[in-house]
Amino acid sequence: MNNNNPPYDEGYLPVTEKHKIYYHQYGNPDGEVILHIHGGPGSSSKSKYANLYDLKRFRIVLFDQRG
């Protein structure tokens, strides 16, 4: 499960005046959206998680629970 493709989009979503959440997107920008929420504290979402899905069919949005 190795994803060598960089995200086609990434950035930060403002949550509060002081906090923001990092996101990155993979796959088909026009595809049906899958929101992948990583499950554990203390780590960040990894690009390899996008490979769990069909990248030609879906737009995969990964984001971190904490900034």
Summary of the structure (lengths in Angstrom):
residues: 67
radius of gyration: 12.0
end to end distance: 24.9
largest distance: 36.8
contacts: 163
relative contact order: 0.35
helix: 9%
strand: 39%
